[in-house]
Amino acid sequence: MITFTVRATLRAPIIRRGFVTLDALLMAVLGRGDVSDLLRCEDGLYFASAGTVAAGTPQQTASFVASMRPEHSPQWLDVVAPNTANADIGFAEGAKGRGRLNDLRVGLSRQREGGNVINAYRAQASTEIEWYATGRPEEVLAALKDVPFIGKRRTAGYGEVSRWVVTPGDLDGVSGYLDEPLRPVPVDRWKLGGDWIAVEAAWKAPYWDVRNRAKCFVPFIS
């Protein structure tokens, strides 16, 4: 395994949530939770950096509206209020298990109050995003070369990729030129010192599992 750099050329602004490490990207693309055949991995820690864009990259707000109105979804109309006075009496006859006796149905005014929800994201108008890693570059490129979009809100056109390139590199995917963390690394596994601030972060897959969170040194994400 060797050190290398992965670069994606972007046609559209990208929306990132979290660190978007190269190992997590490959897991999502390949649909599996282990990519140690492609990237160096030691006790769950992949030598694969977070995705980085150029410092000072312009940003914009991307807002999307999600309708949360129960009145538009008939199956929601039997939503009941929890902990009502007769919650332990049993189910009302003919209610098909959707409500207990004397529980309160959601009225029209409450349904309308659900309203639309606006979700706002931070989109970065970068032309490139890079990762640093140790592994098998040709196989990594083969896995990524046909991926057309990355990041959040891909169906809305964000994060469109026009080209993937892999080149030789000097960084191992864990630490940078100034011995700074390039990805979340647990404090007790960081051997390079430095005045870094520890935060709670997911450091190994599956990243959604709270058991994989710990006090880590993390990269600065612009």
N, C-alpha and C positions, 0 to 999 in steps of 0.2 A: 504494500500500500504506500502511496506517495501523497504529498501535499499538493493541492490544486485549488483553483478558483472557479466558481460557477457564476456566469453572468447572464442575466435575462434582459434583453432589450425590450422596452415597453412602448406600446402605441398609445396607451391611455393611462391616466392617473391610477395609482394603486391604493387600495384601502387595506391597511394592515391592522390586525388585532393581536396583541401579544408579540412574541419574539420571532415567530415564523422561522424556526431553525431548519436547516437543510434536511436533517433526518425526519422531522415532522412532515415536511413537504413531500419527501419521498414516500413516507408511510401512507400519506393521503392519496398520492398518485397511484401507488401499487396496491393499495387496499390491504396492507398487512402491517403488523405492529413490530416487526423486526427487520431492519435493513443492515444488519451487521455484516452481511455478505458484500455490501457496497461501501460501507463506511467503517472506520475503526471505532470500536466500542469497548470500553473498559468498565465492567461492573455497572452497566446501564447508562454510562455517560458517553455520548457520542462525540467524536471529534468533528463537530459540524457547527458552524457559527450560526448566529441569527442573521436574517437578511438585513443588509445595510444599503441605504441610499446616500447620495452625496449630501454633505452638510449644507444647510441653507436651502434645501429643496423647497420650492413654493408649495403651500398647502391651501386647500380649499375645503369648504364644508359640503358634504354630500348628504342630503336629507331625503328620507323615504317615508311614505305614509303607509301605515298598516291599519286596516279597519278592524276594530275590536268590538263592534256593535253586536251584541247578542241578537238584536231584532232581525239581523240578516241571516241568522243561523237558527232555524226552528228547533233543532235538538238542544239548544241552550236554554230554551224558555222554561224548562223545568228545573233550572238550577235552584237549589234550596239553601236557606240560611242555616249554618251550623249552630249547634247548641241551643236550639229553640226549646220551649217549655215541654213539648210532647215528643221529643226526639227519640224516646225509648219505647213509645207505644207500639210501633210497628208500621208497616207500609200500608198506605191507603189502598183500598180495593180498586183495581183497575189502573193504578198508577204505574204499573210495570216496573216497579223498583226505582222510580225516579224521584220519589218524594215521600216523606213521612206525614202522618196526620198532623194538620195544623201548622206544618212548616210553611214558610212564606215563599211565594213565587216572586220572581223578579218582575216588577211592573214595567210599563212602557217607559216611564220617565227614567227609571234606573237603567233600562236597556240603552236609552239614548245617551245617558251620561257616560256610558262606556266609551263612546266617541272614537275618533281616529287617534292613533298614536303616531307621533313623528319620531323616527329614529334618525339621529344625526351621527355621521361618521366623519373622520378626518381623512381626506384623500390627499395623497402626495403626488404632485405633478413631476415625477422623476422619469427620466428616459432610461434608467437602468437600475437594477437591484442586484447585489452581489452576495455570495456566500463563500466562505473559506472552509476547507475540510481536508481530512486525511482519508484516503480510500482508493477506490478504483474509478478514476475519472471517466474512462470510456463507457463503463457500464452505467454510471450515473447519468451521463449525457444521453445514453440510449433510453433511459427511463423517462427523461424529461423533454426530449427534443420535440415531441408532438403535443406537449401540454400547451393549450392556447390561452388560458387565463389562470391567474393566481390571485390570492387574497380574497377579501370579502366582496359581496355584491357583483360577482362575476357575470351573472345573468343580465345585469344592467350595463355591461360593457366595461366595467372597471377592471384594471389589471390585465389588459390584453397584451400578450407577448408576441413579438414578431420574430424573435430569434433567441436561441439558447447557444451559449458558447462555454466551453471548458478550456482553461489554459493552465500551464504550470504555475505554482504559487509557492510562497515561502511560509505562510501561516498555517498552523495545524488545525485551526477551527476552534480552539479553546482559548488561546491567548494571543494578543496582538503584538505589534512592534514595541509598544511601551509596557509590555507585560500586563495589559488590561484584559479583562474578561471579554470574550467575543460571544459568549453564550452563558446562560445560567449555570453556575457551578456551585455546589454546596460549599459552605465556608470551610468545613473540615477536610475538603478535598482540594482546596486551593493552596498551592505550595509556593506561589511566586510573591507573596507579600503585597505591599501597596496599601494605600489609604483609600480603600474602596468601601462603599456603604452597603451593608448587607440588607437585603429585602426578602420577603417570602415570595418564592416563585416555584413553578413546576420545572424540574430539571431533567426528568427522564420520562419515557413513554410508559403507559399512556398519559399524556399531559393533562387530561381532564380529571384524572384520579387524584383526589385530595391527598392520598397516601404518598404521592410522589412530589409533594411540595415540601420545601425546607428553606431555611435561611441560606440565601445564595448571594454570591457576587454576580452581578448582571451587567451586560453592556448598556451603554447609553444609546437609546433609540431616538433619533431625531425625528 
